[in-house]
Amino acid sequence: MKKGFLGVFVSVLLVFILTACQTSASLNSYKVDSSNNVGKNTQDKTEEKNSVTTNEKISSFNVAGESESSFSVGDSQQVNGLTVTLVNVRQIVVDHIKPNKDQFVVIEMRVENKGEKAVHITSLPQINLIANNEKQDMAILSQTKGDLNITIQPGEGITGEIAFDSSKSDVYSLVFKELETEKDIVWNFTHEKIHTNAKK
């Protein structure tokens, strides 16, 4: 009788131990999976955040047509009655003034008004230089020629330069914003192009 009772007790104890082990294994498995999912979700959120940041930078310009990839130095573009030409880009060295970043980049542009009403051009905020996906600072230098802050009458045009305190980049983008339509036209050029036109 005692042996029978002892056998039953041992059997029940073994079943209890096996059940506890399976439950513990299941819980551990769940914890690992949960940890992996948390890591994956964190990674996904990080990638999503980076994607949003990049898109915000790109979408901050309302590019007209195929402008973003098609035009470079010397090309003209039309937007809302204006013909805008990126005439030249050059680096300028000023003996008594040092750039806060890497270099002074001078942009020469021509804007022609082929519309029927006068158009006022304002270099800030209409003209921006982009390097390393960031807007560069405008620099006020006496070495620039002409004026890009002026009202252009119908049938007239202006040519002028604007300087930027710019970081070095493999590729630069110049963005001109037409204020009435808020459309942007873009030119791309390389760092080598700037040095080709370097002057003191």
N, C-alpha and C positions, 0 to 999 in steps of 0.2 A: 504493500500500500504506500509506504513511504517512498520506495523507489519510483513508483508510478507518479506520485505527486511531484517528486524531484524532477522527473523527466519532463512533465508538463511545464514546470516552472522554468527549466532551462530552455525549452522550446519557445516559450513566450518571451523570455529575455532576449534570445537571439533575434526573434522577429522584431522586437522593439529596437534593438541595436541597428539592424539592417535598415529599418525604416528611417531612423534618425540619420544614418549616413547618407541615404538617398536624398533626404530633405536638405541636408547640409550641402551636398553636391549641387543640387538644383539651385539653392540660394547663391552659392558661389558662382555658378554659371550665369545666373541672372545679373549678378553684380558686374561681372566682366563685360557682358553684353551691354549693360547700361552704361558702363564707363566708356566703352567704345563708341556708343551712340552719342554720348555727351561730347567726346572728343571730335567726332565727325560733325556734330551740329555746330560746335565752336568753330571748326575749320570752315564749314559752309558759311557761317555768319561772317567770318573774317573775309572770305572770298567775296561774299555779297557786298560787304562794306567797301572793300577795295574797288569793286566794280562800280558801285554807285559813285564813289569819289572820282574815278576816272571819267565816268559818263558826265558828271557834273562839270568837269573841266572842259570836256569836248563840247557839251551842249550849251556852254556859256556863249558860244558863237553861233549865230543863225546864218549859216553859209548859204549863199545864193548859187544855185545850179551846181556845176562841177568845179567850182572855184578852188576847193580845198586841195585838189590833187593835180590841177592842170596847168597852173601858171607860175612863172618864175620872173627873174629880173629881165626887164625890157618888154614885158607883156602888158597889154592894155585890157581892161575889163569895163563892162557897162553895167550900171545899176541906177535905175530911176532917173534917167536923163543925164547922168554923169558918166564921163569916160575917164577912168583913173588908170594911170600908168606908173608902175614901179620902175623908175628910170635907172637908179644906181644904188648900190650899197657899198659903204667903205668904213674902214676903221680909222679913227682919228686919235692922235696922241697929243695931249696938251701938257706942256712942260710944268706949269704951276698948278695943275689940277689933276689929281689922281682919281680914277673910278673907284667907287665903293665895291664894285664887283670885279670883273676881269678886264673889261674893255669898254670904250665908247664906240658904239655903232651908229653911223650916220646914214639915214635913209633919204634918198631924193625921190620925190614924187611929182607928177603933173596931174592936175585935176581940171577937166574941161566941162563946162556947163552947156550941154546941148539941148536942154529943156527950155521951157517957156517962162520960167520965173527964177528970180534970184535965189541962190543957195549959199548959206553961210557954212563955212568949213571951220571946224574947231579941232585942233590936233589932239586935245584931250577933251572928251574920251573917244574921238572917232578913230584914232590911229594907235594901234598896239603892236609891239614886237613880242613874240612868244619864243622863249628859249627853254629847253628842258620842261616843256609843258606848263610854263609859268609866265605871266606877264612881267615884262621888264620895266624898270623905272625910266621915266623921261628925264633927260638931262638938258639944262639950259646952258648952251655954249655959244660964245660969240663967233666961233669958227664956222657955224652953219650958215648957209646962204638962203636967201629968200624967206618967205613967210607963208606958213600953211594955216594961219588963223585970219581968215579974210572972207568977205562976201563976194561971190562970183556972179556977175550979171550974165544973162542969157547970151550965148555966143562967145563968151570970153573964157579964158583959162589962166591958171597960175602954175608956177613951178617953184618948189621950195624944198628945204631940207628940215629934218627933225632928228635929234640925237637921243640915244638911249644909253643908259648905264646898264650894260648887259653881262650876264654870265656867258661862258663859252658853251657851245652846243654843237653837235654834229650837223643838225638841221635847224633852221630858224623859219618862223612863219610871220609874215607881216599881215595884219588884219585891218581893213578899212571898213568902218561901219557907216552905212547910209542911214541918217537919223530918221527920216520920214517913214521909210519902210522897215527900218531896223534890220536890214539885210547886211550880211558881211561878205566881203570879197577878200580872198586870201592868195598870197604869193608865198612860195617856199624857195629857200636858197640854202646853200651849204656854207659851212665855216670857211672853206677854202675860197669861196667867192668873195667873202669879206676881205680876206688877206690879199687877194688879187688887186683890190682897189685901195689898199692901205696907204694913208698919207699922213704927214705930220702937219 
